[in-house]
Amino acid sequence: MKHVARKSRSIPFLTEEEPDYGAAREMLPGVRRIVAQNPGVMTYHGTNTYLVEGDDGIIVIDPGPNREDHVEAILVAAGGRISDILVSHGHHDHVGAVDMLRARTGARVHGADIAPMLGAAAVDAVLADGARIGLLRALATPGHTLDHFCFLREGDGLLFSGDHVLTWSSTIVSPRHGDMLQYMRSLELLIARDDPLLLPAHGPMMQNPQDFYRALLDLRLRRENAVLQALETGPKSLDDLVRRIYPHQTHPMTIEAAGHNLVSHLGKLIQEGRVAEQAPKVWARID
């Protein structure tokens, strides 16, 4: 798959005030959010756990990190009515609380069959693209991780996007767990849809997100073009590329994240036959 870059545009990221940790806030009818107290450079204010009212009880999306206070907040808000637990993907800030919440409720855990490869808890029901759990439908969106799913509440077009799309920042695509080619294809999948509401795993809700999706894809295309331009003058190491493409990054974690993204971009370009790894961690353009 090859993309054509569009005219550069700024990305309209959203911000919100620090949440009242432990409080279940109604986002939309039948949907409440509890933000876990795990703020950070990579998690914004923390992981959003969603409680979705269903016919047979409450469905919990992304139970969050392994924090007893967060699990207690979920239990109090749910009032003992949790029927199912959905995990968007296997990163610890999303699934750390799975075992504790399952043990306290007996709820079935739904996730990808490869989630345990990422250190996640074992699932009770393996998700497949299009699978239905109550009022929700699973959408396979690999990229950020290979096991990533979004969840759609049909009827009102509410999309729970996990880490595939964040509203406060762009998403990291790590070569360890993810794939840039699949990530960009998954973005195109959402662009082709017309879901009017987006609830991410970190950050605030967004309405009418299609232009936002396009801006995120455009960002990836510009990063890809920057890599190709950097390699025009000869082979480059990862440090060379990070310094050139992310000159304003200063925090060690964001510099590391930038490196992960670039390696994923390079992996995509290798798949497309446009770049080769000339030596360990040294890449060259193929003309």
Backbone as CSV, one residue per row, in Angstrom:
resi,resn,N_x,N_y,N_z,CA_x,CA_y,CA_z,C_x,C_y,C_z
1,MET,0.841,-1.189,0.000,0.000,0.000,0.000,0.878,1.242,0.000
2,LYS,0.632,2.146,-0.969,1.339,3.409,-0.999,0.322,4.534,-0.879
3,HIS,0.671,5.541,-0.084,-0.205,6.686,0.133,0.396,7.906,-0.547
4,VAL,-0.466,8.843,-0.894,-0.029,10.136,-1.419,-0.279,11.176,-0.345
5,ALA,0.757,11.894,0.016,0.623,12.883,1.087,-0.247,14.043,0.633
6,ARG,-1.114,14.496,1.489,-1.912,15.684,1.220,-1.204,16.905,1.788
7,LYS,-1.777,18.046,1.529,-1.215,19.286,2.056,-1.140,19.204,3.577
8,SER,-0.024,19.649,4.126,0.181,19.584,5.575,-0.887,20.386,6.299
9,ARG,-1.307,19.858,7.419,-2.292,20.559,8.245,-1.957,20.308,9.711
10,SER,-2.329,21.236,10.553,-2.148,21.021,11.978,-3.224,20.067,12.471
11,ILE,-2.907,19.316,13.509,-3.848,18.339,14.041,-4.582,18.967,15.222
12,PRO,-5.902,18.971,15.200,-6.668,19.627,16.276,-6.797,18.744,17.513
13,PHE,-5.681,18.529,18.203,-5.732,17.737,19.430,-6.576,18.452,20.483
14,LEU,-7.178,17.661,21.368,-8.029,18.185,22.421,-7.337,18.099,23.776
15,THR,-7.757,18.929,24.684,-7.296,18.870,26.065,-8.512,18.862,26.987
16,GLU,-8.308,18.479,28.225,-9.358,18.557,29.226,-8.719,18.728,30.590
17,GLU,-9.511,19.199,31.536,-9.010,19.391,32.886,-8.727,18.046,33.549
18,GLU,-7.851,18.071,34.546,-7.567,16.850,35.292,-8.863,16.297,35.872
19,PRO,-9.115,14.999,35.711,-10.395,14.439,36.148,-10.460,14.237,37.649
20,ASP,-11.669,14.005,38.114,-11.894,13.601,39.501,-11.712,12.091,39.543
21,TYR,-10.499,11.648,39.886,-10.183,10.225,39.835,-11.139,9.425,40.720
22,GLY,-11.606,8.308,40.174,-12.508,7.433,40.915,-13.969,7.736,40.711
23,ALA,-14.274,8.887,40.111,-15.670,9.264,39.892,-16.130,8.756,38.535
24,ALA,-17.357,8.237,38.491,-17.950,7.764,37.241,-18.730,8.922,36.622
25,ARG,-18.219,9.446,35.514,-18.846,10.590,34.864,-19.629,10.115,33.650
26,GLU,-20.889,10.560,33.544,-21.693,10.207,32.374,-21.188,10.970,31.154
27,MET,-20.832,10.245,30.107,-20.369,10.854,28.870,-21.513,11.012,27.867
28,LEU,-22.343,9.969,27.809,-23.499,9.912,26.929,-24.524,9.006,27.606
29,PRO,-25.762,9.017,27.176,-26.729,8.097,27.785,-26.225,6.651,27.728
30,GLY,-26.175,6.021,28.887,-25.744,4.633,28.957,-24.248,4.427,28.950
31,VAL,-23.457,5.501,29.017,-22.001,5.385,28.999,-21.397,6.283,30.074
32,ARG,-20.636,5.677,30.982,-19.909,6.440,31.995,-18.409,6.150,31.872
33,ARG,-17.617,7.098,32.325,-16.161,6.971,32.261,-15.555,7.143,33.644
34,ILE,-14.601,6.272,33.974,-13.781,6.421,35.171,-12.336,6.482,34.703
35,VAL,-11.620,7.529,35.090,-10.222,7.684,34.673,-9.319,7.118,35.766
36,ALA,-8.460,6.191,35.386,-7.505,5.611,36.331,-6.442,6.638,36.694
37,GLN,-5.969,6.559,37.908,-4.957,7.513,38.364,-3.566,7.004,37.979
38,ASN,-3.317,6.960,36.679,-2.003,6.591,36.143,-1.560,7.613,35.091
39,PRO,-1.560,8.902,35.461,-1.167,9.928,34.494,0.306,9.804,34.135
40,GLY,0.642,10.312,32.957,2.040,10.270,32.550,2.231,10.830,31.161
41,VAL,3.472,10.849,30.733,3.829,11.378,29.418,3.127,10.606,28.307
42,MET,2.923,9.293,28.528,2.337,8.452,27.495,0.844,8.190,27.710
43,THR,0.307,8.530,28.880,-1.080,8.175,29.194,-1.989,9.376,29.430
44,TYR,-1.462,10.594,29.280,-2.221,11.818,29.535,-2.700,11.799,30.990
45,HIS,-3.986,12.053,31.253,-4.451,12.067,32.645,-4.569,10.660,33.227
46,GLY,-4.615,9.659,32.365,-4.763,8.279,32.805,-5.583,7.482,31.814
47,THR,-5.758,6.200,32.098,-6.525,5.312,31.219,-8.018,5.482,31.464
48,ASN,-8.761,5.669,30.393,-10.216,5.765,30.481,-10.834,4.367,30.524
49,THR,-11.556,4.070,31.568,-12.360,2.851,31.652,-13.812,3.243,31.432
50,TYR,-14.472,2.561,30.503,-15.855,2.893,30.175,-16.804,1.821,30.696
51,LEU,-17.923,2.263,31.246,-18.995,1.393,31.703,-20.189,1.627,30.790
52,VAL,-20.545,0.588,30.034,-21.609,0.701,29.032,-22.801,-0.138,29.476
53,GLU,-23.944,0.491,29.598,-25.156,-0.214,30.000,-25.602,-1.158,28.887
54,GLY,-25.855,-2.409,29.245,-26.341,-3.391,28.289,-27.592,-4.061,28.786
55,ASP,-28.177,-4.908,27.959,-29.412,-5.591,28.340,-29.202,-6.557,29.497
56,ASP,-27.999,-7.137,29.575,-27.729,-8.149,30.600,-26.836,-7.642,31.725
57,GLY,-26.563,-6.360,31.753,-25.686,-5.801,32.767,-24.758,-4.780,32.154
58,ILE,-23.704,-4.457,32.860,-22.752,-3.442,32.418,-21.553,-4.109,31.753
59,ILE,-21.166,-3.565,30.602,-19.957,-3.993,29.906,-18.850,-2.999,30.239
60,VAL,-17.733,-3.508,30.736,-16.583,-2.671,31.057,-15.590,-2.752,29.914
61,ILE,-15.213,-1.598,29.376,-14.213,-1.532,28.305,-12.907,-1.010,28.883
62,ASP,-11.853,-1.796,28.753,-10.509,-1.472,29.247,-10.499,-1.213,30.761
63,PRO,-10.378,-2.271,31.566,-10.413,-2.123,33.032,-9.289,-1.272,33.595
64,GLY,-8.217,-1.063,32.818,-7.171,-0.163,33.274,-6.020,-0.863,33.968
65,PRO,-5.167,-0.100,34.657,-3.969,-0.653,35.280,-4.293,-1.442,36.540
66,ASN,-3.317,-2.154,37.032,-3.475,-2.981,38.229,-3.441,-2.093,39.470
67,ARG,-4.570,-1.434,39.719,-4.709,-0.541,40.866,-6.000,-0.911,41.601
68,GLU,-5.879,-1.235,42.865,-7.046,-1.649,43.641,-8.061,-0.526,43.762
69,ASP,-7.579,0.724,43.893,-8.523,1.837,44.028,-9.362,2.007,42.768
70,HIS,-8.757,1.757,41.623,-9.495,1.882,40.362,-10.538,0.767,40.238
71,VAL,-10.145,-0.446,40.582,-11.094,-1.561,40.537,-12.257,-1.303,41.484
72,GLU,-11.973,-0.790,42.673,-13.039,-0.489,43.622,-13.988,0.560,43.050
73,ALA,-13.449,1.551,42.374,-14.298,2.579,41.779,-15.209,1.981,40.709
74,ILE,-14.675,1.059,39.920,-15.494,0.391,38.900,-16.614,-0.407,39.557
75,LEU,-16.285,-1.154,40.602,-17.274,-1.988,41.282,-18.381,-1.151,41.907
76,VAL,-18.003,-0.049,42.534,-19.003,0.821,43.160,-19.932,1.407,42.100
77,ALA,-19.350,1.876,41.002,-20.160,2.491,39.949,-21.083,1.478,39.294
78,ALA,-20.604,0.236,39.149,-21.398,-0.790,38.472,-22.457,-1.397,39.367
79,GLY,-22.291,-1.300,40.662,-23.284,-1.840,41.574,-23.485,-3.334,41.439
80,GLY,-22.419,-4.061,41.129,-22.497,-5.514,41.045,-23.133,-6.047,39.783
81,ARG,-23.244,-5.225,38.736,-23.965,-5.643,37.527,-23.053,-5.843,36.322
82,ILE,-21.785,-6.126,36.521,-20.861,-6.288,35.402,-21.035,-7.675,34.776
83,SER,-21.329,-7.693,33.481,-21.533,-8.960,32.776,-20.343,-9.348,31.913
84,ASP,-19.669,-8.344,31.327,-18.583,-8.619,30.388,-17.491,-7.570,30.529
85,ILE,-16.262,-7.985,30.221,-15.094,-7.112,30.231,-14.452,-7.190,28.853
86,LEU,-14.284,-6.049,28.194,-13.656,-5.997,26.875,-12.302,-5.319,26.995
87,VAL,-11.297,-5.862,26.325,-9.982,-5.226,26.302,-9.655,-4.853,24.859
88,SER,-9.277,-3.600,24.665,-8.946,-3.142,23.316,-7.638,-3.750,22.829
89,HIS,-6.684,-3.954,23.772,-5.404,-4.564,23.418,-4.666,-4.901,24.709
90,GLY,-3.505,-5.543,24.565,-2.873,-6.151,25.717,-1.869,-5.337,26.488
91,HIS,-1.815,-4.026,26.331,-0.874,-3.232,27.114,-1.342,-3.122,28.565
92,HIS,-0.368,-3.066,29.469,-0.669,-3.205,30.896,-1.559,-2.096,31.440
93,ASP,-1.491,-0.902,30.877,-2.346,0.167,31.398,-3.807,-0.024,31.009
94,HIS,-4.081,-1.051,30.203,-5.455,-1.384,29.823,-5.935,-2.678,30.471
95,VAL,-5.041,-3.624,30.702,-5.464,-4.959,31.144,-4.924,-5.336,32.517
96,GLY,-4.170,-4.448,33.163,-3.598,-4.787,34.458,-4.635,-5.155,35.498
97,ALA,-5.829,-4.573,35.381,-6.889,-4.815,36.373,-7.799,-5.976,36.010
98,VAL,-7.538,-6.635,34.878,-8.462,-7.668,34.400,-8.656,-8.781,35.417
99,ASP,-7.577,-9.373,35.902,-7.700,-10.523,36.806,-8.446,-10.157,38.079
100,MET,-8.141,-8.986,38.630,-8.798,-8.565,39.864,-10.291,-8.345,39.635
101,LEU,-10.628,-7.681,38.527,-12.034,-7.392,38.261,-12.798,-8.672,37.922
102,ARG,-12.184,-9.557,37.179,-12.842,-10.823,36.847,-13.084,-11.648,38.114
103,ALA,-12.093,-11.686,38.996,-12.235,-12.465,40.230,-13.348,-11.914,41.111
104,ARG,-13.527,-10.600,41.093,-14.540,-9.978,41.959,-15.949,-10.065,41.368
105,THR,-16.069,-10.276,40.050,-17.387,-10.205,39.398,-17.798,-11.483,38.684
106,GLY,-16.830,-12.313,38.291,-17.157,-13.483,37.478,-17.480,-13.139,36.042
107,ALA,-17.202,-11.908,35.613,-17.509,-11.481,34.252,-16.586,-12.161,33.243
108,ARG,-17.094,-12.342,32.025,-16.302,-12.924,30.951,-15.421,-11.850,30.329
109,VAL,-14.166,-12.213,30.060,-13.199,-11.299,29.466,-13.076,-11.603,27.973
110,HIS,-13.260,-10.571,27.151,-13.194,-10.704,25.702,-11.967,-9.947,25.196
111,GLY,-11.157,-10.593,24.380,-9.985,-9.945,23.813,-9.419,-10.778,22.686
112,ALA,-8.356,-10.281,22.071,-7.734,-10.990,20.958,-6.996,-12.223,21.451
113,ASP,-6.857,-13.204,20.573,-6.213,-14.449,20.978,-4.719,-14.292,21.182
114,ILE,-4.130,-13.205,20.646,-2.694,-13.006,20.840,-2.400,-12.044,21.978
115,ALA,-3.444,-11.596,22.682,-3.216,-10.660,23.786,-2.224,-11.175,24.819
116,PRO,-2.242,-12.479,25.179,-1.264,-12.937,26.176,0.184,-12.748,25.754
117,MET,0.445,-12.621,24.452,1.813,-12.378,23.995,2.336,-11.044,24.493
118,LEU,1.409,-10.128,24.799,1.799,-8.804,25.265,1.763,-8.705,26.781
119,GLY,1.616,-9.829,27.444,1.600,-9.808,28.894,0.224,-9.621,29.483
120,ALA,-0.811,-9.697,28.651,-2.169,-9.498,29.136,-2.681,-10.753,29.826
121,ALA,-3.740,-10.555,30.588,-4.406,-11.700,31.195,-5.054,-12.545,30.108
122,ALA,-5.200,-13.829,30.372,-5.857,-14.718,29.428,-7.320,-14.304,29.268
123,VAL,-7.839,-14.461,28.060,-9.224,-14.089,27.802,-10.107,-15.327,27.903
124,ASP,-11.393,-15.087,28.173,-12.373,-16.168,28.216,-13.037,-16.376,26.870
125,ALA,-13.139,-15.306,26.081,-13.761,-15.365,24.765,-12.874,-14.605,23.788
126,VAL,-12.465,-15.274,22.719,-11.568,-14.671,21.738,-12.371,-13.812,20.771
127,LEU,-11.957,-12.573,20.619,-12.634,-11.659,19.714,-12.235,-11.923,18.268
128,ALA,-13.177,-11.688,17.384,-12.929,-11.681,15.946,-13.583,-10.441,15.373
129,ASP,-13.117,-10.011,14.220,-13.696,-8.831,13.591,-15.187,-9.050,13.367
130,GLY,-15.996,-8.117,13.836,-17.436,-8.213,13.694,-18.146,-8.909,14.836
131,ALA,-17.382,-9.428,15.808,-18.010,-10.113,16.941,-18.907,-9.155,17.708
132,ARG,-20.007,-9.683,18.231,-20.962,-8.865,18.976,-20.955,-9.261,20.444
133,ILE,-20.898,-8.267,21.281,-21.011,-8.446,22.728,-22.101,-7.492,23.188
134,GLY,-23.282,-8.025,23.394,-24.397,-7.162,23.738,-24.666,-6.157,22.626
135,LEU,-24.695,-4.873,22.988,-24.958,-3.811,22.021,-23.710,-3.384,21.257
136,LEU,-22.573,-3.983,21.558,-21.304,-3.553,20.962,-20.842,-4.534,19.891
137,ARG,-20.129,-3.989,18.905,-19.526,-4.812,17.861,-18.034,-4.519,17.806
138,ALA,-17.229,-5.564,17.702,-15.774,-5.422,17.664,-15.307,-5.115,16.243
139,LEU,-14.398,-4.157,16.137,-13.774,-3.816,14.854,-12.274,-4.059,14.984
140,ALA,-11.741,-4.969,14.209,-10.311,-5.230,14.240,-9.565,-4.039,13.647
141,THR,-8.666,-3.456,14.444,-7.890,-2.289,14.003,-6.425,-2.484,14.391
142,PRO,-5.766,-3.482,13.818,-4.357,-3.703,14.164,-3.491,-2.531,13.724
143,GLY,-2.404,-2.336,14.444,-1.480,-1.258,14.101,-0.727,-0.792,15.323
144,HIS,-1.408,-0.094,16.220,-0.773,0.276,17.492,-0.217,-0.979,18.156
145,THR,-1.019,-2.021,18.176,-0.588,-3.382,18.489,-1.282,-4.298,17.494
146,LEU,-0.733,-5.504,17.341,-1.334,-6.433,16.388,-2.662,-6.980,16.887
147,ASP,-2.920,-6.869,18.189,-4.142,-7.428,18.771,-5.222,-6.382,19.011
148,HIS,-5.126,-5.221,18.396,-5.991,-4.098,18.769,-7.388,-4.211,18.172
149,PHE,-8.386,-3.886,19.011,-9.780,-3.790,18.584,-10.376,-2.467,19.047
150,CYS,-11.231,-1.890,18.206,-12.138,-0.834,18.625,-13.506,-1.475,18.851
151,PHE,-14.397,-0.728,19.504,-15.736,-1.251,19.779,-16.771,-0.204,19.393
152,LEU,-17.761,-0.646,18.626,-18.788,0.238,18.101,-20.122,-0.053,18.769
153,ARG,-20.753,0.995,19.287,-22.129,0.850,19.763,-23.041,1.212,18.601
154,GLU,-23.631,0.195,18.012,-24.459,0.430,16.842,-25.764,1.099,17.249
155,GLY,-26.251,1.922,16.377,-27.467,2.679,16.661,-27.186,4.158,16.774
156,ASP,-26.085,4.500,17.473,-25.735,5.922,17.589,-24.326,6.216,17.085
157,GLY,-23.604,5.190,16.581,-22.299,5.431,15.988,-21.234,5.844,16.969
158,LEU,-21.337,5.373,18.196,-20.331,5.681,19.205,-19.190,4.671,19.095
159,LEU,-17.985,5.166,18.830,-16.830,4.302,18.648,-15.872,4.461,19.825
160,PHE,-15.589,3.357,20.512,-14.571,3.316,21.555,-13.271,2.901,20.862
161,SER,-12.314,3.821,20.785,-11.171,3.631,19.892,-9.931,3.069,20.561
162,GLY,-9.976,2.793,21.881,-8.778,2.278,22.531,-7.603,3.210,22.312
163,ASP,-6.457,2.641,21.964,-5.275,3.452,21.651,-5.062,3.623,20.152
164,HIS,-5.978,3.081,19.346,-5.818,3.241,17.895,-5.873,4.711,17.515
165,VAL,-6.822,5.422,18.089,-6.915,6.873,17.899,-7.074,7.514,19.261
166,LEU,-6.160,8.404,19.594,-6.231,9.215,20.803,-6.592,10.632,20.394
167,THR,-7.238,11.365,21.285,-7.638,12.725,20.929,-6.691,13.785,21.468
168,TRP,-5.776,13.412,22.343,-4.855,14.381,22.943,-3.463,14.307,22.316
169,SER,-3.184,13.233,21.562,-1.847,13.011,21.012,-1.939,11.984,19.898
170,SER,-0.900,11.926,19.077,-0.834,10.846,18.096,-0.454,9.542,18.800
171,THR,-0.731,8.435,18.162,-0.528,7.117,18.733,0.861,6.580,18.400
172,ILE,1.468,5.921,19.374,2.747,5.253,19.131,2.495,3.927,18.431
173,VAL,3.294,3.643,17.431,3.268,2.339,16.769,4.641,1.719,16.990
174,SER,4.726,0.854,17.983,5.997,0.248,18.346,6.281,-0.953,17.456
175,PRO,7.513,-1.104,16.961,7.837,-2.288,16.155,7.791,-3.573,16.954
176,ARG,7.839,-3.488,18.284,7.762,-4.692,19.113,6.380,-5.305,19.090
177,HIS,5.350,-4.453,19.132,3.981,-4.942,19.269,3.085,-4.564,18.102
178,GLY,3.507,-3.606,17.276,2.622,-3.069,16.255,3.183,-3.166,14.853
179,ASP,2.478,-2.503,13.936,2.862,-2.539,12.524,2.313,-1.278,11.858
180,MET,3.206,-0.471,11.274,2.792,0.803,10.701,1.909,0.631,9.477
181,LEU,2.204,-0.354,8.642,1.380,-0.574,7.461,-0.057,-0.901,7.870
182,GLN,-0.207,-1.780,8.848,-1.548,-2.126,9.318,-2.212,-0.954,10.033
183,TYR,-1.428,-0.171,10.770,-1.990,0.994,11.450,-2.601,1.972,10.450
184,MET,-1.880,2.238,9.382,-2.390,3.183,8.390,-3.615,2.623,7.674
185,ARG,-3.625,1.333,7.433,-4.820,0.711,6.846,-6.006,0.802,7.802
186,SER,-5.742,0.632,9.091,-6.827,0.734,10.070,-7.357,2.157,10.174
187,LEU,-6.479,3.148,10.011,-6.953,4.530,9.949,-7.850,4.730,8.734
188,GLU,-7.464,4.164,7.603,-8.288,4.279,6.398,-9.653,3.624,6.605
189,LEU,-9.685,2.544,7.378,-10.956,1.888,7.697,-11.890,2.852,8.415
190,LEU,-11.368,3.593,9.392,-12.211,4.534,10.120,-12.584,5.736,9.259
191,ILE,-11.673,6.174,8.392,-11.971,7.298,7.500,-13.149,6.956,6.596
192,ALA,-13.223,5.689,6.181,-14.292,5.259,5.280,-15.639,5.136,5.986
193,ARG,-15.613,5.148,7.320,-16.845,5.060,8.094,-17.360,6.472,8.388
194,ASP,-18.554,6.557,8.975,-19.100,7.881,9.318,-19.554,7.928,10.771
195,ASP,-18.859,7.199,11.649,-19.226,7.198,13.063,-19.059,8.603,13.634
196,PRO,-20.093,9.170,14.242,-20.053,10.587,14.646,-19.429,10.867,16.004
197,LEU,-19.180,9.821,16.813,-18.676,10.053,18.168,-17.511,9.129,18.462
198,LEU,-16.472,9.679,19.068,-15.256,8.927,19.371,-14.922,9.062,20.856
199,LEU,-14.765,7.934,21.521,-14.317,7.907,22.912,-13.017,7.110,22.966
200,PRO,-11.888,7.778,23.207,-10.592,7.099,23.218,-10.240,6.556,24.594
201,ALA,-9.184,5.768,24.648,-8.717,5.207,25.919,-7.910,6.208,26.735
202,HIS,-7.509,7.303,26.129,-6.819,8.393,26.831,-7.277,9.688,26.187
203,GLY,-7.761,10.612,26.993,-8.186,11.896,26.465,-9.690,12.020,26.351
204,PRO,-10.158,13.214,25.930,-11.591,13.508,25.919,-12.314,12.971,24.690
205,MET,-13.634,13.021,24.760,-14.491,12.624,23.644,-14.356,13.610,22.494
206,MET,-14.558,13.103,21.270,-14.519,13.957,20.081,-15.746,13.666,19.228
207,GLN,-16.341,14.732,18.679,-17.462,14.597,17.761,-16.979,14.735,16.328
208,ASN,-17.622,14.011,15.424,-17.346,14.076,13.987,-15.843,13.989,13.698
209,PRO,-15.233,12.835,13.980,-13.767,12.736,13.948,-13.146,12.439,12.594
210,GLN,-13.907,12.405,11.498,-13.319,11.969,10.232,-12.154,12.862,9.774
211,ASP,-12.300,14.183,9.906,-11.187,15.068,9.530,-9.980,14.846,10.440
212,PHE,-10.239,14.516,11.683,-9.157,14.206,12.617,-8.409,12.955,12.168
213,TYR,-9.157,11.920,11.744,-8.515,10.715,11.230,-7.629,11.049,10.027
214,ARG,-8.143,11.877,9.140,-7.375,12.246,7.947,-6.099,12.992,8.325
215,ALA,-6.195,13.856,9.319,-5.013,14.594,9.767,-3.978,13.643,10.364
216,LEU,-4.437,12.611,11.099,-3.505,11.632,11.661,-2.812,10.835,10.554
217,LEU,-3.571,10.456,9.537,-2.955,9.740,8.422,-1.973,10.641,7.684
218,ASP,-2.344,11.902,7.518,-1.447,12.856,6.872,-0.142,13.004,7.657
219,LEU,-0.235,13.006,8.994,0.966,13.073,9.824,1.892,11.899,9.518
220,ARG,1.337,10.706,9.400,2.164,9.526,9.114,2.803,9.623,7.737
221,LEU,2.067,10.150,6.785,2.627,10.312,5.442,3.770,11.329,5.441
222,ARG,3.603,12.388,6.223,4.677,13.384,6.297,5.905,12.823,6.998
223,ARG,5.692,12.014,8.042,6.822,11.369,8.711,7.539,10.428,7.742
224,GLU,6.761,9.680,6.984,7.336,8.755,6.011,8.159,9.502,4.962
225,ASN,7.610,10.600,4.459,8.342,11.398,3.475,9.601,12.007,4.086
226,ALA,9.536,12.386,5.367,10.717,12.930,6.027,11.813,11.875,6.132
227,VAL,11.424,10.629,6.404,12.413,9.540,6.452,13.061,9.376,5.083
228,LEU,12.267,9.332,4.033,12.814,9.156,2.686,13.729,10.318,2.300
229,GLN,13.347,11.533,2.672,14.189,12.688,2.370,15.506,12.629,3.134
230,ALA,15.442,12.190,4.400,16.674,12.080,5.184,17.633,11.064,4.582
231,LEU,17.088,10.020,4.003,17.934,8.970,3.430,18.453,9.314,2.034
232,GLU,17.984,10.424,1.465,18.481,10.830,0.147,19.969,11.130,0.166
233,THR,20.475,11.587,1.309,21.895,11.959,1.403,22.777,10.798,1.856
234,GLY,22.170,9.596,1.987,22.965,8.440,2.369,22.357,7.689,3.532
235,PRO,22.934,6.540,3.890,22.412,5.730,4.997,22.412,6.510,6.312
236,LYS,21.444,6.187,7.156,21.317,6.874,8.437,21.037,5.853,9.543
237,SER,21.560,6.156,10.739,21.233,5.368,11.918,19.937,5.895,12.521
238,LEU,19.397,5.168,13.494,18.173,5.617,14.136,18.396,6.930,14.872
239,ASP,19.531,7.069,15.552,19.813,8.327,16.251,19.851,9.494,15.278
240,ASP,20.446,9.276,14.112,20.493,10.329,13.094,19.081,10.745,12.684
241,LEU,18.230,9.761,12.466,16.882,10.047,11.999,16.053,10.744,13.072
242,VAL,16.174,10.303,14.310,15.418,10.935,15.393,15.827,12.392,15.543
243,ARG,17.129,12.664,15.529,17.588,14.044,15.684,17.081,14.929,14.547
244,ARG,17.012,14.370,13.352,16.608,15.171,12.208,15.100,15.371,12.143
245,ILE,14.335,14.335,12.440,12.885,14.385,12.232,12.142,14.866,13.478
246,TYR,12.708,14.622,14.652,12.088,15.063,15.906,13.046,15.990,16.669
247,PRO,13.439,17.113,16.091,14.458,17.955,16.740,13.992,18.605,18.040
248,HIS,12.685,18.713,18.255,12.186,19.421,19.434,11.864,18.490,20.599
249,GLN,12.016,17.194,20.419,11.752,16.269,21.514,12.923,16.269,22.487
250,THR,12.614,16.429,23.776,13.672,16.488,24.790,13.468,15.486,25.918
251,HIS,12.227,15.051,26.150,11.976,14.103,27.225,12.440,12.714,26.797
252,PRO,13.174,12.003,27.654,13.683,10.671,27.256,12.604,9.722,26.776
253,MET,11.420,9.750,27.394,10.352,8.832,26.990,9.802,9.189,25.612
254,THR,9.661,10.484,25.328,9.147,10.867,24.019,10.191,10.659,22.934
255,ILE,11.470,10.816,23.273,12.527,10.511,22.305,12.510,9.021,21.976
256,GLU,12.352,8.200,23.007,12.269,6.752,22.777,11.047,6.411,21.924
257,ALA,9.914,7.052,22.228,8.700,6.810,21.448,8.882,7.233,19.998
258,ALA,9.569,8.355,19.782,9.844,8.803,18.419,10.667,7.761,17.674
259,GLY,11.649,7.182,18.350,12.449,6.133,17.734,11.617,4.924,17.363
260,HIS,10.691,4.517,18.263,9.812,3.385,17.955,8.987,3.680,16.705
261,ASN,8.419,4.885,16.636,7.611,5.233,15.473,8.429,5.183,14.191
262,LEU,9.658,5.695,14.243,10.481,5.719,13.046,10.868,4.306,12.600
263,VAL,11.182,3.436,13.545,11.494,2.048,13.172,10.275,1.396,12.520
264,SER,9.079,1.725,13.019,7.865,1.189,12.403,7.666,1.749,10.997
265,HIS,7.933,3.048,10.821,7.873,3.613,9.477,8.877,2.925,8.557
266,LEU,10.081,2.703,9.052,11.100,2.028,8.244,10.670,0.605,7.897
267,GLY,10.022,-0.062,8.846,9.524,-1.404,8.568,8.506,-1.402,7.440
268,LYS,7.619,-0.415,7.436,6.648,-0.296,6.351,7.351,-0.062,5.026
269,LEU,8.335,0.839,5.021,9.053,1.143,3.781,9.845,-0.063,3.278
270,ILE,10.339,-0.875,4.208,11.018,-2.116,3.817,10.018,-3.066,3.160
271,GLN,8.816,-3.195,3.763,7.782,-4.050,3.177,7.428,-3.608,1.768
272,GLU,7.484,-2.321,1.527,7.131,-1.775,0.213,8.304,-1.730,-0.747
273,GLY,9.480,-2.174,-0.297,10.639,-2.224,-1.169,11.280,-0.886,-1.453
274,ARG,11.082,0.095,-0.564,11.643,1.430,-0.794,12.848,1.726,0.084
275,VAL,13.058,0.899,1.112,14.176,1.081,2.040,14.727,-0.295,2.377
276,ALA,16.025,-0.343,2.684,16.656,-1.588,3.135,17.485,-1.297,4.374
277,GLU,17.569,-2.291,5.266,18.453,-2.168,6.428,19.845,-2.598,5.976
278,GLN,20.695,-1.620,5.752,22.015,-1.869,5.171,22.945,-2.562,6.155
279,ALA,22.829,-2.220,7.409,23.591,-2.813,8.511,22.676,-2.762,9.727
280,PRO,23.028,-3.452,10.832,22.165,-3.400,12.003,21.841,-1.952,12.423
281,LYS,20.556,-1.602,12.361,20.058,-0.280,12.749,20.640,0.847,11.906
282,VAL,20.944,0.535,10.682,21.358,1.549,9.699,20.570,1.284,8.426
283,TRP,19.824,2.302,7.957,18.921,2.116,6.839,19.350,2.968,5.647
284,ALA,19.072,2.445,4.452,19.402,3.141,3.216,18.196,3.109,2.273
285,ARG,18.100,4.123,1.471,17.007,4.206,0.494,17.321,3.342,-0.721
286,ILE,16.300,2.707,-1.265,16.451,1.938,-2.489,15.895,2.784,-3.626
287,ASP,16.728,3.145,-4.567,16.290,3.990,-5.702,15.957,3.144,-6.905
